[in-house]
Amino acid sequence: MKHIDYSSIELKDGFWIRIQDKIRHTTTENIYRRFAETGRFDALNFDWKEGMPNRPHYYWDSDIAKWIETVAHLITKKPEPRYEAMADEIIDKIATHQEESGYFNICFQLFHPETRFQDRGAHELYCAGHLIEAAVAYYKATGKNTLLNVACRYADYIEKCFVIEKSTGFVTPGHEEIELALLKLYRVTGEERYLELAEFFLNQRGMRDEPAYPWAKPAYTQSHLPIRQQRTAEGHAVRAMYLYCAMAELAAERQDAELMRACEAIFEDVLTKKMFITGAIGSSRAGESFTIPYDLPNLTGYAESCAAIGLAMFCLRMQRISCDVRYADTFERLIYNGILSSISLDGRAFFYENPQEILPQLSERDACVAEPAIRMPPYRRKEVFVCSCCPPNITRFLATIADGLYTSNEDAVYCHQY
C-alpha cells in the first residue's frame, strides 16, 4: 500500500481547513511567544549562568524541534516568510553550537557534558529524534539542508557511540522516538546505515535488564520483552505509541511478518481493552501509563494529548500496511475527540490531560488537607506547561491531518476519511 502524503493533498474548504488556518495564524505564533517567554529559545545562545531565570531543561530541545517541524509543514502548503525566517535563526544557532563530534543537547552541553548517553531516563535520544524529524520536514519543505546536515552528523555520532564503540551507559532509549526519526532520515537521504541504526534500537529493546528510573518496572519503557514477542500495550503511553509506530514502519520496510503480528496484537489490545470512547489512551496519572484492561475512569483518566496523537500515528502506519477499516475508524475517532479536545477554540491554550468528564467543584474536594487524597485533573486549558510536549505536537499533527486521507495500490485509491 502506498501512502499519499499530505503535501500532495489540497484541503480547499470545510472543518479541517478552518482548524489549520487557526494553527497557521494563531497557535504557532502563540506557542513561539510562550516558548520565548520561558527561555527555550534563549537557551540556544548557550550562555545560561547560575542565578539567571529559566534554567534549561533536558527536554527543551524537543519542544524547539517540534515548533520547527510545525513551521515546515505549514510552509509546505503555503509560504510563510516570517515563520521561515524565525526558524532559520533558530537553526543557525543549533548548527553553531553543535559539537565537532556531532553531539547536540542544550542541557547536557551546558551542565552534564561528562554524563552524556549515560542516563537512560534523560531523554537525550528522544530530543535527538525530534531534531531529526524537524530536519527532515524542513529540508523537504524548503530545500535548505543546514538542519539536515546537523541531523546526519548527530545520527552518525549516535551510531558511533551506541553501535561501534559501545561506550554508552545504556543500549536502548528510555523514551522512544529516535527509532521512527531514523526511519524518516533513511528515506530522505537513502543512507542505509540510518535504517540499520533504527533496526538496532528496536531489536535490542527487551533483550536485557535496562532500568530507566528506580521506581519503574521494565514494562514502563516497553522493555519487558523483545518487540516481536510483545502482544499488549504496556507502560508510558506516549513511549509505547512511538515504539509501535517504529515497529510498524520497520515491519513494512523489511516485510517482517512476525513483527507485523506483534503490531496487530498490540493494536487489538488497545482497541478492545485500553482505549476511552474518545480514542484517548493512558488512563493512569502514575507514569502517564496504561494500566489493566478496562480500567478507564471518566473523572480521573489521564489521557495525555501526546498519547492520543501517538495512537493516531500508529493507526496511520498500520493503515499503510492493511486496509482494515478499524485503523481509519480509530483515527477518525481520535481526530474529532481524543486529540481535538486538547486545543481551545481560540487556538491558544491546551489540555495536557483530557479526562472524559470534568466537574470543577471536585478540584476543591480535599481542600482541608495539604496533599489531596485524589488529584483531580485541571479544568482549564493553559498556554504553556513546564513540560510542554503537547502544544507543538498538536500543531505539527494538525498541520498534516491530510496524511490520514488516502492510500493507493496499483489498482485503486482508498479514501479513508469523509
BADOSE-286459 format. One record per residue (C-alpha): y, x, z; residue in three letters. Coordinates in steps of 0.001 Angstrom, whole numbers, plus 500000, padded with zeros to 6 digits. Layout:
+--------+--------+--------+------+
!     yy !     xx !     zz ! vomi !
+--------+--------+--------+------+
!      Y !      X !      Z !  ALA !
...
+--------+--------+--------+------+
This chain:
+--------+--------+--------+------+
!     yy !     xx !     zz ! vomi !
+--------+--------+--------+------+
! 500000 ! 500000 ! 500000 !  MET !
! 503422 ! 501324 ! 499058 !  LYS !
! 506387 ! 500902 ! 501365 !  HIS !
! 509601 ! 499668 ! 499721 !  ILE !
! 512405 ! 501418 ! 501585 !  ASP !
! 515500 ! 499613 ! 502880 !  TYR !
! 517630 ! 501833 ! 500647 !  SER !
! 516180 ! 500020 ! 497613 !  SER !
! 516848 ! 496539 ! 499005 !  ILE !
! 520191 ! 494747 ! 498931 !  GLU !
! 520903 ! 492102 ! 501557 !  LEU !
! 523648 ! 490023 ! 499986 !  LYS !
! 524238 ! 487170 ! 502421 !  ASP !
! 522864 ! 485406 ! 505471 !  GLY !
! 521921 ! 486127 ! 509053 !  PHE !
! 520949 ! 489783 ! 508853 !  TRP !
! 523855 ! 490953 ! 506736 !  ILE !
! 526168 ! 489485 ! 509376 !  ARG !
! 524278 ! 491407 ! 512067 !  ILE !
! 524506 ! 494595 ! 510019 !  GLN !
! 528224 ! 494097 ! 509427 !  ASP !
! 528667 ! 493890 ! 513184 !  LYS !
! 526693 ! 497120 ! 513625 !  ILE !
! 528821 ! 498757 ! 510930 !  ARG !
! 532266 ! 497612 ! 512044 !  HIS !
! 531927 ! 497275 ! 515830 !  THR !
! 528785 ! 498558 ! 517526 !  THR !
! 528509 ! 502032 ! 516033 !  THR !
! 532124 ! 502868 ! 516841 !  GLU !
! 531887 ! 501389 ! 520329 !  ASN !
! 528800 ! 503478 ! 521116 !  ILE !
! 530650 ! 506560 ! 519887 !  TYR !
! 533543 ! 505802 ! 522251 !  ARG !
! 531269 ! 505245 ! 525228 !  ARG !
! 529351 ! 508443 ! 524492 !  PHE !
! 532654 ! 510330 ! 524165 !  ALA !
! 533891 ! 508941 ! 527489 !  GLU !
! 530703 ! 510022 ! 529256 !  THR !
! 530849 ! 513563 ! 527879 !  GLY !
! 527951 ! 513508 ! 525456 !  ARG !
! 529914 ! 514889 ! 522508 !  PHE !
! 531974 ! 517332 ! 524590 !  ASP !
! 528680 ! 518809 ! 525765 !  ALA !
! 528248 ! 520174 ! 522242 !  LEU !
! 531046 ! 522643 ! 522982 !  ASN !
! 528617 ! 524390 ! 525347 !  PHE !
! 531431 ! 525144 ! 527800 !  ASP !
! 530467 ! 522961 ! 530779 !  TRP !
! 531013 ! 524622 ! 534167 !  LYS !
! 530209 ! 523573 ! 537730 !  GLU !
! 532879 ! 521246 ! 539043 !  GLY !
! 533541 ! 519656 ! 535660 !  MET !
! 532698 ! 515969 ! 535200 !  PRO !
! 529780 ! 514680 ! 533120 !  ASN !
! 527138 ! 517332 ! 533687 !  ARG !
! 524958 ! 517316 ! 530523 !  PRO !
! 521561 ! 515676 ! 530930 !  HIS !
! 518324 ! 516698 ! 529251 !  TYR !
! 518102 ! 513559 ! 527101 !  TYR !
! 521696 ! 513553 ! 525817 !  TRP !
! 520605 ! 515334 ! 522624 !  ASP !
! 518539 ! 512305 ! 521674 !  SER !
! 521468 ! 509897 ! 522189 !  ASP !
! 523647 ! 512018 ! 519898 !  ILE !
! 520906 ! 512302 ! 517283 !  ALA !
! 520287 ! 508553 ! 517132 !  LYS !
! 524015 ! 507953 ! 516662 !  TRP !
! 523992 ! 510374 ! 513700 !  ILE !
! 520929 ! 508638 ! 512300 !  GLU !
! 522683 ! 505272 ! 512542 !  THR !
! 525594 ! 506661 ! 510539 !  VAL !
! 523164 ! 507988 ! 507933 !  ALA !
! 521584 ! 504570 ! 507492 !  HIS !
! 524958 ! 502847 ! 507234 !  LEU !
! 526304 ! 505189 ! 504570 !  ILE !
! 523060 ! 504925 ! 502639 !  THR !
! 524136 ! 501378 ! 501826 !  LYS !
! 527928 ! 501789 ! 501694 !  LYS !
! 530313 ! 504782 ! 502039 !  PRO !
! 531858 ! 505256 ! 505464 !  GLU !
! 534120 ! 508339 ! 505151 !  PRO !
! 535336 ! 508158 ! 508745 !  ARG !
! 531860 ! 507947 ! 510269 !  TYR !
! 530658 ! 510674 ! 507939 !  GLU !
! 533492 ! 512984 ! 508998 !  ALA !
! 532685 ! 512304 ! 512668 !  MET !
! 529008 ! 513065 ! 512057 !  ALA !
! 529844 ! 516240 ! 510115 !  ASP !
! 531902 ! 517534 ! 513034 !  GLU !
! 529015 ! 516916 ! 515429 !  ILE !
! 526516 ! 518531 ! 513053 !  ILE !
! 528676 ! 521624 ! 512657 !  ASP !
! 528688 ! 522075 ! 516439 !  LYS !
! 524913 ! 521702 ! 516573 !  ILE !
! 524484 ! 524299 ! 513821 !  ALA !
! 526941 ! 526656 ! 515514 !  THR !
! 525116 ! 526558 ! 518832 !  HIS !
! 521548 ! 526619 ! 517555 !  GLN !
! 519972 ! 529833 ! 518785 !  GLU !
! 518862 ! 532525 ! 516364 !  GLU !
! 515280 ! 531658 ! 517288 !  SER !
! 515798 ! 528081 ! 516104 !  GLY !
! 515850 ! 526520 ! 519577 !  TYR !
! 518414 ! 523839 ! 520361 !  PHE !
! 518834 ! 521809 ! 523538 !  ASN !
! 522185 ! 521449 ! 525290 !  ILE !
! 520832 ! 521131 ! 528818 !  CYS !
! 518253 ! 523902 ! 528624 !  PHE !
! 520537 ! 526361 ! 526850 !  GLN !
! 523240 ! 525780 ! 529474 !  LEU !
! 521194 ! 525525 ! 532652 !  PHE !
! 517497 ! 526402 ! 532223 !  HIS !
! 517046 ! 528973 ! 529435 !  PRO !
! 514185 ! 530633 ! 531280 !  GLU !
! 512084 ! 527454 ! 531552 !  THR !
! 512201 ! 526126 ! 528002 !  ARG !
! 508935 ! 524493 ! 526928 !  PHE !
! 507502 ! 524886 ! 530430 !  GLN !
! 508137 ! 521412 ! 531874 !  ASP !
! 506122 ! 518693 ! 530137 !  ARG !
! 508302 ! 515934 ! 531577 !  GLY !
! 511652 ! 517369 ! 530456 !  ALA !
! 511969 ! 515619 ! 527053 !  HIS !
! 512598 ! 518782 ! 525009 !  GLU !
! 510256 ! 517771 ! 522183 !  LEU !
! 511458 ! 514174 ! 522413 !  TYR !
! 515018 ! 515371 ! 521812 !  CYS !
! 513819 ! 517700 ! 519054 !  ALA !
! 512089 ! 514775 ! 517378 !  GLY !
! 515192 ! 512624 ! 517315 !  HIS !
! 517199 ! 515565 ! 515974 !  LEU !
! 514662 ! 515941 ! 513156 !  ILE !
! 514737 ! 512215 ! 512357 !  GLU !
! 518533 ! 512297 ! 512221 !  ALA !
! 518429 ! 515357 ! 509963 !  ALA !
! 516049 ! 513714 ! 507507 !  VAL !
! 518078 ! 510497 ! 507385 !  ALA !
! 521388 ! 512331 ! 506977 !  TYR !
! 520055 ! 514530 ! 504190 !  TYR !
! 518659 ! 511521 ! 502324 !  LYS !
! 521964 ! 509647 ! 502759 !  ALA !
! 524400 ! 512429 ! 501874 !  THR !
! 522504 ! 515295 ! 500269 !  GLY !
! 524024 ! 517593 ! 502925 !  LYS !
! 521453 ! 519995 ! 504313 !  ASN !
! 523165 ! 521606 ! 507319 !  THR !
! 521331 ! 519475 ! 509872 !  LEU !
! 518121 ! 519549 ! 507831 !  LEU !
! 518206 ! 523352 ! 507952 !  ASN !
! 518690 ! 523144 ! 511715 !  VAL !
! 515692 ! 520818 ! 511949 !  ALA !
! 513461 ! 523051 ! 509844 !  CYS !
! 514365 ! 526160 ! 511843 !  ARG !
! 513682 ! 524272 ! 515065 !  TYR !
! 510346 ! 522939 ! 513797 !  ALA !
! 509371 ! 526478 ! 512762 !  ASP !
! 510196 ! 527720 ! 516270 !  TYR !
! 508184 ! 524906 ! 517851 !  ILE !
! 505213 ! 525835 ! 515670 !  GLU !
! 505602 ! 529474 ! 516711 !  LYS !
! 505692 ! 528648 ! 520434 !  CYS !
! 503026 ! 525944 ! 520582 !  PHE !
! 500555 ! 526927 ! 517855 !  VAL !
! 500914 ! 530613 ! 517023 !  ILE !
! 501923 ! 532278 ! 520302 !  GLU !
! 500700 ! 529535 ! 522663 !  LYS !
! 503458 ! 530608 ! 525049 !  SER !
! 504346 ! 527153 ! 526404 !  THR !
! 503612 ! 525553 ! 529760 !  GLY !
! 502014 ! 522506 ! 528138 !  PHE !
! 500369 ! 521596 ! 524835 !  VAL !
! 501430 ! 518015 ! 524095 !  THR !
! 504826 ! 516472 ! 524910 !  PRO !
! 505205 ! 514228 ! 527923 !  GLY !
! 507295 ! 511848 ! 525812 !  HIS !
! 506018 ! 511347 ! 522281 !  GLU !
! 508482 ! 511347 ! 519350 !  GLU !
! 508137 ! 514786 ! 517776 !  ILE !
! 504934 ! 513649 ! 516046 !  GLU !
! 506434 ! 510907 ! 513891 !  LEU !
! 509552 ! 513026 ! 513284 !  ALA !
! 507469 ! 515892 ! 511888 !  LEU !
! 505739 ! 513479 ! 509527 !  LEU !
! 509162 ! 512477 ! 508179 !  LYS !
! 510165 ! 516123 ! 507860 !  LEU !
! 506971 ! 516826 ! 505936 !  TYR !
! 507701 ! 514041 ! 503475 !  ARG !
! 511267 ! 515099 ! 502751 !  VAL !
! 510521 ! 518835 ! 502471 !  THR !
! 506944 ! 518804 ! 501170 !  GLY !
! 506167 ! 521556 ! 503698 !  GLU !
! 502500 ! 521133 ! 504675 !  GLU !
! 502988 ! 523040 ! 507947 !  ARG !
! 505021 ! 520175 ! 509384 !  TYR !
! 502213 ! 517721 ! 508695 !  LEU !
! 499776 ! 520117 ! 510337 !  GLU !
! 502054 ! 520532 ! 513365 !  LEU !
! 502261 ! 516744 ! 513806 !  ALA !
! 498480 ! 516625 ! 513495 !  GLU !
! 498168 ! 519374 ! 516107 !  PHE !
! 500198 ! 517465 ! 518697 !  PHE !
! 498261 ! 514263 ! 518009 !  LEU !
! 494801 ! 515811 ! 518031 !  ASN !
! 495441 ! 517786 ! 521226 !  GLN !
! 496547 ! 514749 ! 523254 !  ARG !
! 493990 ! 513733 ! 525852 !  GLY !
! 491917 ! 516880 ! 525368 !  MET !
! 492880 ! 518448 ! 528739 !  ARG !
! 494484 ! 517674 ! 532086 !  ASP !
! 498239 ! 517927 ! 531431 !  GLU !
! 500319 ! 516362 ! 534201 !  PRO !
! 503870 ! 515372 ! 533302 !  ALA !
! 505026 ! 514114 ! 536706 !  TYR !
! 503429 ! 514469 ! 540176 !  PRO !
! 503220 ! 510696 ! 540579 !  TRP !
! 501844 ! 509864 ! 537122 !  ALA !
! 498244 ! 509382 ! 536067 !  LYS !
! 497191 ! 510706 ! 532635 !  PRO !
! 497382 ! 507214 ! 531122 !  ALA !
! 501126 ! 507135 ! 531808 !  TYR !
! 501608 ! 509610 ! 528950 !  THR !
! 498647 ! 508273 ! 526927 !  GLN !
! 496768 ! 511486 ! 527786 !  SER !
! 493729 ! 509800 ! 529346 !  HIS !
! 491618 ! 510021 ! 526175 !  LEU !
! 491716 ! 511727 ! 522773 !  PRO !
! 493631 ! 509491 ! 520368 !  ILE !
! 490582 ! 508396 ! 518329 !  ARG !
! 488895 ! 507128 ! 521493 !  GLN !
! 491848 ! 505054 ! 522725 !  GLN !
! 491453 ! 501295 ! 522443 !  ARG !
! 494093 ! 499851 ! 524794 !  THR !
! 497851 ! 500198 ! 525201 !  ALA !
! 498489 ! 502193 ! 528359 !  GLU !
! 501322 ! 503753 ! 530329 !  GLY !
! 505008 ! 504055 ! 529492 !  HIS !
! 505557 ! 501510 ! 526732 !  ALA !
! 508050 ! 503481 ! 524623 !  VAL !
! 505999 ! 506669 ! 524762 !  ARG !
! 502954 ! 504628 ! 523796 !  ALA !
! 504545 ! 502983 ! 520784 !  MET !
! 505933 ! 506231 ! 519403 !  TYR !
! 502445 ! 507722 ! 519701 !  LEU !
! 500806 ! 504755 ! 517991 !  TYR !
! 503359 ! 504918 ! 515152 !  CYS !
! 502431 ! 508536 ! 514508 !  ALA !
! 498729 ! 507750 ! 514777 !  MET !
! 499072 ! 505037 ! 512141 !  ALA !
! 501041 ! 507322 ! 509820 !  GLU !
! 498505 ! 510118 ! 510174 !  LEU !
! 495629 ! 507678 ! 509620 !  ALA !
! 497224 ! 506621 ! 506336 !  ALA !
! 498098 ! 510185 ! 505296 !  GLU !
! 494614 ! 511565 ! 505978 !  ARG !
! 492672 ! 508372 ! 505170 !  GLN !
! 491202 ! 508691 ! 508662 !  ASP !
! 489072 ! 505580 ! 509255 !  ALA !
! 488270 ! 506489 ! 512864 !  GLU !
! 491936 ! 506852 ! 513735 !  LEU !
! 492712 ! 503609 ! 511927 !  MET !
! 490140 ! 501774 ! 514049 !  ARG !
! 491874 ! 503075 ! 517173 !  ALA !
! 495251 ! 501791 ! 515908 !  CYS !
! 493786 ! 498368 ! 515084 !  GLU !
! 492176 ! 498050 ! 518513 !  ALA !
! 495373 ! 499057 ! 520306 !  ILE !
! 497409 ! 496553 ! 518299 !  PHE !
! 494889 ! 493820 ! 519146 !  GLU !
! 495146 ! 494691 ! 522845 !  ASP !
! 498954 ! 494432 ! 522734 !  VAL !
! 498991 ! 491235 ! 520698 !  LEU !
! 496452 ! 489300 ! 522746 !  THR !
! 496910 ! 490650 ! 526281 !  LYS !
! 500148 ! 492578 ! 526873 !  LYS !
! 502966 ! 491019 ! 524848 !  MET !
! 505515 ! 488469 ! 526067 !  PHE !
! 506153 ! 485373 ! 523968 !  ILE !
! 509315 ! 487066 ! 522636 !  THR !
! 507343 ! 490081 ! 521434 !  GLY !
! 508672 ! 492214 ! 524293 !  ALA !
! 506273 ! 494672 ! 525944 !  ILE !
! 506051 ! 496829 ! 529056 !  GLY !
! 506053 ! 494368 ! 531933 !  SER !
! 506488 ! 496735 ! 534880 !  SER !
! 509662 ! 498450 ! 536047 !  ARG !
! 507422 ! 501046 ! 537712 !  ALA !
! 507289 ! 503612 ! 534944 !  GLY !
! 508582 ! 501142 ! 532323 !  GLU !
! 504930 ! 500563 ! 531652 !  SER !
! 502103 ! 498346 ! 530516 !  PHE !
! 500034 ! 497009 ! 533381 !  THR !
! 496822 ! 494967 ! 533464 !  ILE !
! 496038 ! 492311 ! 530838 !  PRO !
! 498089 ! 489116 ! 531064 !  TYR !
! 500491 ! 490452 ! 533694 !  ASP !
! 503646 ! 489038 ! 532057 !  LEU !
! 506072 ! 487791 ! 534733 !  PRO !
! 509124 ! 485911 ! 533460 !  ASN !
! 511668 ! 486861 ! 536135 !  LEU !
! 510794 ! 490493 ! 536771 !  THR !
! 509258 ! 491571 ! 533464 !  GLY !
! 510879 ! 494857 ! 532421 !  TYR !
! 510605 ! 494615 ! 528613 !  ALA !
! 512726 ! 497610 ! 527667 !  GLU !
! 514650 ! 497259 ! 524404 !  SER !
! 513287 ! 500559 ! 523065 !  CYS !
! 509732 ! 499378 ! 523710 !  ALA !
! 510252 ! 496291 ! 521555 !  ALA !
! 511723 ! 498499 ! 518818 !  ILE !
! 508711 ! 500791 ! 519139 !  GLY !
! 506323 ! 497869 ! 518662 !  LEU !
! 508288 ! 496744 ! 515598 !  ALA !
! 507997 ! 500275 ! 514194 !  MET !
! 504250 ! 500208 ! 514865 !  PHE !
! 503966 ! 496844 ! 513080 !  CYS !
! 505701 ! 498267 ! 510004 !  LEU !
! 503361 ! 501240 ! 509825 !  ARG !
! 500309 ! 499017 ! 510172 !  MET !
! 501730 ! 496622 ! 507565 !  GLN !
! 501942 ! 499501 ! 505085 !  ARG !
! 498205 ! 500058 ! 505506 !  ILE !
! 496962 ! 496476 ! 505608 !  SER !
! 498367 ! 493083 ! 504650 !  CYS !
! 497044 ! 491481 ! 507840 !  ASP !
! 499658 ! 488776 ! 508443 !  VAL !
! 499735 ! 489485 ! 512185 !  ARG !
! 501809 ! 492613 ! 511625 !  TYR !
! 504541 ! 490750 ! 509750 !  ALA !
! 504417 ! 487808 ! 512176 !  ASP !
! 504800 ! 490089 ! 515192 !  THR !
! 507635 ! 491969 ! 513503 !  PHE !
! 509371 ! 488628 ! 512867 !  GLU !
! 508896 ! 487562 ! 516476 !  ARG !
! 510393 ! 490830 ! 517666 !  LEU !
! 513458 ! 490990 ! 515440 !  ILE !
! 514627 ! 487477 ! 516313 !  TYR !
! 513719 ! 487588 ! 520009 !  ASN !
! 512495 ! 490703 ! 521815 !  GLY !
! 514976 ! 493040 ! 520103 !  ILE !
! 517959 ! 490858 ! 519292 !  LEU !
! 518129 ! 489681 ! 522903 !  SER !
! 519390 ! 493123 ! 523853 !  SER !
! 522690 ! 493130 ! 521980 !  ILE !
! 525653 ! 490907 ! 522870 !  SER !
! 527166 ! 488512 ! 520361 !  LEU !
! 530244 ! 490710 ! 520001 !  ASP !
! 528054 ! 493764 ! 519349 !  GLY !
! 529488 ! 495833 ! 522212 !  ARG !
! 527065 ! 495539 ! 525109 !  ALA !
! 523319 ! 495761 ! 525698 !  PHE !
! 520433 ! 494917 ! 527935 !  PHE !
! 518208 ! 497892 ! 528712 !  TYR !
! 515593 ! 495498 ! 530065 !  GLU !
! 515020 ! 491992 ! 528722 !  ASN !
! 513387 ! 489600 ! 531212 !  PRO !
! 512167 ! 486287 ! 529874 !  GLN !
! 514127 ! 484331 ! 532470 !  GLU !
! 517349 ! 485172 ! 534333 !  ILE !
! 518600 ! 483400 ! 537461 !  LEU !
! 521774 ! 485266 ! 538500 !  PRO !
! 521705 ! 483885 ! 542036 !  GLN !
! 518417 ! 485701 ! 542716 !  LEU !
! 520181 ! 489062 ! 542468 !  SER !
! 521522 ! 488346 ! 545978 !  GLU !
! 518269 ! 487043 ! 547486 !  ARG !
! 517774 ! 490177 ! 549661 !  ASP !
! 521462 ! 490830 ! 550369 !  ALA !
! 520890 ! 491352 ! 554107 !  CYS !
! 518715 ! 494459 ! 553655 !  VAL !
! 519555 ! 497885 ! 552253 !  ALA !
! 516598 ! 498004 ! 549852 !  GLU !
! 515701 ! 494664 ! 548220 !  PRO !
! 512054 ! 493700 ! 548540 !  ALA !
! 512009 ! 492682 ! 544886 !  ILE !
! 514577 ! 494119 ! 542495 !  ARG !
! 515841 ! 491546 ! 540017 !  MET !
! 516925 ! 492677 ! 536528 !  PRO !
! 520661 ! 492849 ! 535729 !  PRO !
! 522026 ! 489621 ! 534304 !  TYR !
! 524969 ! 491132 ! 532408 !  ARG !
! 524838 ! 493472 ! 529440 !  ARG !
! 526511 ! 496905 ! 529708 !  LYS !
! 528304 ! 499014 ! 527111 !  GLU !
! 526707 ! 502288 ! 528218 !  VAL !
! 523949 ! 503379 ! 530586 !  PHE !
! 523229 ! 506629 ! 532402 !  VAL !
! 520070 ! 506680 ! 530299 !  CYS !
! 521494 ! 505271 ! 527071 !  SER !
! 518500 ! 505500 ! 524750 !  CYS !
! 518598 ! 501803 ! 523827 !  CYS !
! 522051 ! 501251 ! 522232 !  PRO !
! 521755 ! 503814 ! 519397 !  PRO !
! 518080 ! 502962 ! 518975 !  ASN !
! 519050 ! 499340 ! 518351 !  ILE !
! 521737 ! 500306 ! 515838 !  THR !
! 519503 ! 502654 ! 513839 !  ARG !
! 516798 ! 499991 ! 513764 !  PHE !
! 519020 ! 497045 ! 512782 !  LEU !
! 520705 ! 499148 ! 510092 !  ALA !
! 517273 ! 499471 ! 508444 !  THR !
! 515974 ! 495958 ! 509101 !  ILE !
! 515090 ! 495512 ! 505407 !  ALA !
! 512310 ! 498081 ! 505882 !  ASP !
! 510199 ! 495150 ! 507038 !  GLY !
! 510605 ! 493010 ! 503925 !  LEU !
! 508339 ! 494308 ! 501186 !  TYR !
! 505314 ! 496410 ! 500338 !  THR !
! 503584 ! 496755 ! 496982 !  SER !
! 500464 ! 497980 ! 495222 !  ASN !
! 499506 ! 498315 ! 491558 !  GLU !
! 499159 ! 494548 ! 491153 !  ASP !
! 501709 ! 492851 ! 493374 !  ALA !
! 504787 ! 492930 ! 495542 !  VAL !
! 504212 ! 491474 ! 499005 !  TYR !
! 507062 ! 489643 ! 500717 !  CYS !
! 506533 ! 489808 ! 504479 !  HIS !
! 509640 ! 488018 ! 505757 !  GLN !
! 511644 ! 484955 ! 504789 !  TYR !
+--------+--------+--------+------+
